[in-house]
Amino acid sequence: MSTPVRSAAPISPSTLTTLSVVGSINLDITATASRLPSPGETVGGAVLRQQPGGKGANQAVAAARLSGRSRMVGAVGQDDAGRTLLDAMAGAGVDIQDIARVDAATGTALVLVDSDGENQIVVCPGANGSVSLEGVAFAEDEAVLCQLEVDQDVVLETARRTKGFFVLNAAPAAPIIPELLERCDLVIVNETEYALIPALKNAPLVAVTYGGDGSAIFVHGERVAEAPAVKVTDIANTIGAGDAFCAALVLALGSGLEHSHALAVANAVGADAVRDSSSQPALKSLEHYIEATRPSDAALSADATR
């Protein structure tokens, strides 16, 4: 029996009440140096810091800071790092009731960052390998966002259980289970991931980021909307920018924005994220970004005459 293909229509603002994220939670141990080392090379003079991270947690925190609420489904260890990460998410406004504490070390990411914000990352999944949906339910008025830093079978089960709008941030790039792709209402990737996952060329709705060249939305491979990047000269860290973009795009679409405006909102949020050294950057409200990127009357008139 074939899997029913889900609708790729935009989220209705009258039905979306919250964003739930199912995914990874990590402690980021970051060394910032003047440049990244070559294989076998040692670079001295770095600055070490520890901070909350993980693509799932980053997205949940970004959503909470933008909208005032979000929910995280994941797992951390029984260690001090797990408690620290739970406290950080709760402090940002994330509902943490569906985060399990398991008998495994909390996930850890070893991050190297250079003076331009470029990075190299090694992830030790730890407790993220124990993420479970036991006891978790999703309502019809929820958008659900996943990534590929937890077991893809868990992501697939999340998609099957989602009654509302299901979004996959297909990162890091990996072959996607066909049924999972069929169940996606929206897939979000960067240009490298888009090239590495050929099946996305036929997906109903895909958002692609192009760094300094902005972002675009494709419907069944046809480019239907785009928005330019926001120029940033004071880059501090690029790690959390993609995650902030993902949360912002889903929330912007859920606010009823058309595709180009939603992309512009997400680009603006991503630009603010790279100015912050944290993987879970401070952000303004979603309404601020919506107003800041709202097309002018002159621009709308020009578009209407084309």
C-alpha positions in Angstrom: 0.0 0.0 0.0 1.4 3.4 -0.9 1.8 6.2 1.7 -0.7 9.1 1.3 1.1 12.2 0.2 0.6 15.0 2.6 -0.6 18.5 1.6 2.1 21.1 1.0 -0.3 24.0 1.6 1.0 26.8 4.0 0.0 26.5 7.6 -3.2 28.3 8.5 -2.6 31.0 11.1 -6.0 30.3 12.6 -4.9 26.7 13.5 -1.2 26.9 14.4 -0.8 27.5 18.2 2.6 26.1 18.9 5.8 24.6 17.4 7.1 21.3 18.8 10.6 20.1 18.0 11.7 16.5 18.1 15.5 16.1 17.9 18.9 16.5 19.4 20.1 18.2 22.6 23.9 18.7 23.0 26.4 20.4 25.2 28.6 22.4 22.8 32.2 22.6 23.8 33.6 25.3 21.6 37.2 26.4 20.9 37.4 29.7 19.1 40.8 30.3 17.3 42.2 32.7 14.7 41.9 29.9 12.1 40.9 26.3 11.8 43.8 23.7 11.9 44.8 21.6 9.0 44.9 17.8 9.5 47.7 17.0 12.0 48.2 20.7 12.9 47.9 22.4 16.3 46.6 25.9 16.5 47.2 27.7 19.9 45.7 30.7 21.5 42.1 29.5 21.4 39.3 30.5 23.8 37.2 27.7 25.3 33.6 27.9 26.2 30.7 25.5 27.0 27.2 26.3 26.0 23.8 24.7 25.2 23.4 23.3 21.6 22.1 20.5 19.4 20.0 21.3 16.3 16.8 20.3 18.0 17.4 22.3 21.1 18.6 25.3 19.1 15.4 25.3 17.0 13.2 24.9 20.1 14.9 27.8 21.9 14.7 30.0 18.8 11.0 29.3 18.4 10.4 30.1 22.1 12.3 33.4 21.8 10.4 34.4 18.6 6.9 33.3 19.6 7.0 33.0 23.4 6.4 29.3 23.4 7.6 25.9 22.0 8.0 22.3 23.1 11.0 20.1 23.0 10.9 16.3 22.7 14.3 14.7 23.2 16.7 13.1 25.8 19.6 14.1 28.0 21.7 12.1 30.5 21.4 12.0 34.2 24.6 14.0 34.4 25.2 17.7 35.3 25.3 18.6 31.6 21.8 17.3 31.2 20.4 19.4 34.1 22.2 22.4 32.7 20.7 22.0 29.3 17.2 21.5 30.7 17.5 24.6 32.8 18.7 26.6 29.8 15.8 25.5 27.6 13.2 26.1 30.4 14.7 29.5 31.0 14.2 30.4 27.3 10.5 29.5 27.5 10.7 25.9 26.1 8.2 23.3 27.5 10.6 20.5 28.6 8.1 18.0 30.0 8.7 15.6 27.1 12.5 15.5 27.5 13.6 12.2 29.0 16.6 11.7 31.3 18.3 8.5 30.4 21.2 6.4 31.5 23.6 7.7 28.9 26.0 10.6 28.7 24.3 13.8 27.5 25.1 14.5 23.8 28.2 16.5 23.2 29.4 18.5 20.2 33.1 19.5 19.9 33.2 22.7 17.9 36.1 24.6 16.4 35.3 28.2 15.2 37.6 30.6 13.4 37.7 34.4 13.4 35.3 34.5 10.5 32.7 32.3 12.2 33.4 29.2 10.0 33.4 26.0 12.0 34.2 22.3 12.2 32.0 20.1 14.4 32.3 16.5 15.7 29.1 15.2 17.5 29.0 12.5 20.1 25.3 11.7 20.2 25.1 10.0 23.7 21.5 10.3 25.0 20.3 11.5 21.7 20.4 7.8 20.6 17.6 7.2 23.2 15.0 9.7 22.0 11.6 8.1 22.2 8.0 9.2 21.5 6.6 7.1 24.3 3.8 9.1 25.9 4.1 12.0 23.4 1.1 13.1 21.4 0.8 15.9 18.8 -2.3 18.0 18.3 -3.9 19.1 15.0 -3.0 22.7 15.7 0.8 21.9 16.1 3.6 22.3 13.7 6.3 19.7 14.3 9.9 20.2 13.3 12.6 17.5 13.1 16.2 17.2 12.0 18.4 14.2 11.2 20.6 14.3 14.3 18.5 11.5 15.9 17.6 8.1 14.6 15.7 8.5 11.3 13.2 5.8 12.4 12.2 8.2 15.3 11.8 11.0 12.8 9.6 8.8 10.6 7.5 7.8 13.6 7.1 11.5 14.4 6.0 12.2 10.9 3.4 9.4 11.1 2.0 10.8 14.4 1.9 14.4 13.3 -1.7 15.6 12.7 -0.7 19.1 11.8 2.1 20.5 9.7 5.3 18.4 9.6 8.6 20.0 8.7 12.0 18.2 8.2 15.3 20.1 8.4 17.2 17.4 6.4 20.5 18.1 8.2 23.1 16.7 8.4 22.6 15.4 4.8 21.7 11.7 4.6 19.6 9.5 2.4 16.0 9.9 3.4 13.6 7.1 3.9 11.1 7.4 1.0 8.1 7.3 3.3 9.5 10.1 5.5 9.9 12.4 2.5 6.4 11.6 1.3 5.1 12.7 4.8 6.9 16.0 4.8 4.8 19.2 4.3 8.0 21.2 4.1 11.7 20.3 3.9 14.4 22.9 4.8 18.0 22.4 3.6 21.0 24.5 2.7 22.3 24.4 -0.9 24.9 21.6 -0.2 22.2 19.4 1.4 19.9 20.1 -1.5 22.5 18.9 -4.0 23.3 15.8 -1.9 19.7 14.6 -1.6 18.5 14.2 -5.2 15.0 13.1 -4.1 14.3 16.7 -2.9 14.1 17.8 -6.6 10.6 16.3 -6.7 9.4 17.2 -3.2 6.2 19.2 -2.9 7.7 22.1 -0.9 11.4 22.7 -0.2 13.1 25.8 1.3 16.8 26.2 0.4 19.3 28.6 2.0 22.2 29.9 -0.1 24.2 31.8 2.6 25.1 35.2 1.2 22.8 34.7 -1.8 19.6 34.5 0.3 17.0 31.7 0.2 14.3 30.3 -2.0 11.3 28.0 -2.0 10.8 25.3 -4.6 7.5 23.5 -5.4 8.1 20.2 -7.2 11.5 21.5 -8.3 10.2 24.8 -9.6 11.6 27.9 -7.9 8.5 29.9 -6.9 9.8 32.4 -4.3 13.0 33.9 -3.1 14.4 36.5 -0.7 17.8 38.2 -0.6 20.2 37.7 2.3 20.8 40.4 4.9 24.3 41.6 4.7 26.3 41.0 7.9 29.8 42.3 8.6 30.1 41.5 12.3 29.8 37.7 12.1 30.4 36.0 15.5 29.2 32.5 15.0 27.4 30.7 12.2 26.5 27.5 14.2 22.9 28.5 15.3 22.0 30.6 12.3 20.5 27.7 10.2 18.5 26.5 13.2 17.1 30.0 13.9 16.2 30.2 10.2 14.2 27.0 10.4 12.2 28.0 13.4 11.5 31.4 12.0 10.4 30.1 8.6 7.9 27.7 10.1 6.5 30.3 12.4 6.4 32.9 9.6 4.4 30.5 7.4 2.2 29.8 10.4 1.5 33.5 10.7 0.0 33.4 7.2 2.8 35.1 5.3 3.3 34.4 1.7 6.4 32.6 0.7 8.7 35.5 -0.2 7.9 37.4 3.0 8.3 34.3 5.2 11.8 33.8 3.6 12.7 37.4 4.3 11.7 37.0 7.9 13.8 33.9 8.3 16.7 35.5 6.6 16.6 38.5 9.0 16.4 36.1 12.0 19.4 34.2 10.6 21.3 37.4 10.2 20.8 38.3 13.8 21.8 34.8 14.9 25.2 35.0 13.3 25.9 38.3 15.1 25.6 36.4 18.4 28.4 34.1 19.6 25.9 31.7 21.2 24.5 28.6 19.4 21.1 29.7 20.9 21.2 33.4 20.2 19.1 36.2 21.6 16.4 37.1 19.2 13.6 39.7 18.9 10.0 38.8 18.6 8.6 37.3 15.4 6.4 40.4 15.0 9.4 42.6 15.0 10.9 40.7 12.0 7.6 40.6 10.2 7.3 44.3 10.4 11.0 45.0 9.6 10.7 42.9 6.4 7.2 43.9 5.3 7.3 45.0 1.6 6.7 48.7 1.1 3.6 50.0 -0.7 5.9 51.1 -3.5 7.4 47.6 -3.9 4.0 46.0 -3.9 2.8 48.4 -6.6 5.9 47.7 -8.7 5.3 43.9 -8.3 1.7 44.3 -9.4 2.6 46.1 -12.6 5.1 43.4 -13.7 
